[in-house]
Amino acid sequence: MGEWRDEAGSVVERLHQCIDVDISATPFSNSLPINRLCFEPGERKLLRVAYLAVPDLTIEAVEQAYTCIEPGRVYRYEGIFRKFEANLRVDEMGVVEDYPSLFRRIR
């Protein structure tokens, strides 16, 4: 669980225990842990994720946390590694539709 390999098939140790990936160029990445994890109202979960920075395409293991503010609708995201927080609003499918100051889905 949480094992990453490079193009040669070798284990990438620095990403050990990272289950989720966060691609900085899209809020869709935040939808993955929100939907994968089961949250109780007010519950906070700490994660170790593989963070892919765009456009430089560097990848590192970082800590993030999600807190259930309103079940099925609003989750607080904490990018602990960069001291950033935002309340993310998701749609009925759990896909992030509003990531304040960065992304907003237009229908």
C-alpha positions in Angstrom: 0.0 0.0 0.0 1.4 3.4 -0.9 4.3 2.1 -3.0 5.5 4.2 -5.9 7.9 3.1 -8.6 10.0 5.0 -11.2 10.2 4.3 -14.9 12.8 1.6 -14.3 10.6 -0.2 -11.8 12.6 0.8 -8.7 10.7 1.8 -5.5 10.7 5.5 -4.9 11.4 5.5 -1.1 10.6 9.2 -0.6 7.0 8.6 -1.6 6.6 5.6 0.8 3.0 5.4 2.3 1.6 8.1 -0.1 -1.7 6.8 -1.3 -3.1 10.0 -2.9 -1.5 12.3 -5.4 -2.0 16.1 -5.4 -1.4 17.8 -8.7 -1.0 21.5 -8.1 -2.6 22.5 -11.4 -6.1 21.0 -10.7 -8.5 20.9 -7.7 -9.7 17.5 -8.9 -6.8 15.9 -6.9 -8.5 17.1 -3.7 -11.6 15.2 -4.7 -9.7 11.9 -4.4 -9.1 11.8 -0.6 -12.5 13.5 0.1 -14.2 10.7 -1.7 -11.9 7.9 -0.5 -12.1 8.6 3.2 -15.2 8.3 5.3 -15.6 11.5 7.4 -17.8 12.2 10.5 -18.9 15.8 10.9 -16.0 17.8 12.3 -13.5 15.0 11.8 -10.0 15.9 10.7 -7.7 13.4 8.8 -4.0 13.8 8.3 -2.5 12.5 5.1 0.9 12.0 3.5 0.5 12.6 -0.3 2.6 12.6 -3.4 2.6 16.3 -4.4 3.3 17.1 -8.0 4.2 20.8 -8.6 3.3 22.2 -11.9 4.9 23.5 -14.2 8.3 22.3 -12.8 7.1 18.7 -12.4 8.8 18.0 -9.2 7.3 15.4 -6.9 7.6 15.2 -3.1 5.9 13.6 -0.1 4.0 16.2 1.9 1.5 16.4 4.8 -2.0 17.6 4.2 -5.2 17.4 6.2 -8.9 17.5 5.5 -11.7 18.3 7.9 -15.4 17.7 7.3 -17.2 21.0 7.8 -20.5 20.0 6.2 -20.8 16.3 5.2 -20.9 15.9 1.5 -20.6 19.6 0.8 -17.7 21.4 2.5 -14.3 20.2 3.6 -11.4 22.3 5.0 -8.1 21.5 3.2 -4.8 22.2 4.9 -1.6 22.2 2.9 0.5 21.8 6.0 3.8 21.9 4.0 3.0 25.4 2.7 0.8 26.7 5.5 -2.3 27.1 3.4 -5.9 26.5 4.3 -9.1 26.7 2.2 -12.7 25.5 2.6 -13.5 23.4 -0.5 -17.1 23.1 -1.7 -17.9 19.9 -3.5 -20.8 18.9 -5.7 -23.2 15.9 -5.2 -20.5 13.6 -6.7 -17.8 14.9 -4.3 -15.9 16.7 -7.0 -14.4 20.1 -5.9 -16.4 22.9 -7.5 -15.0 25.8 -5.5 -11.5 26.2 -4.2 -11.3 29.8 -3.0 -8.6 32.0 -4.5 -7.5 29.3 -7.0 -10.2 27.5 -8.9 -14.0 27.7 -9.5 -16.0 25.5 -11.8 -18.2 27.3 -14.3 -21.2 25.4 -15.6 
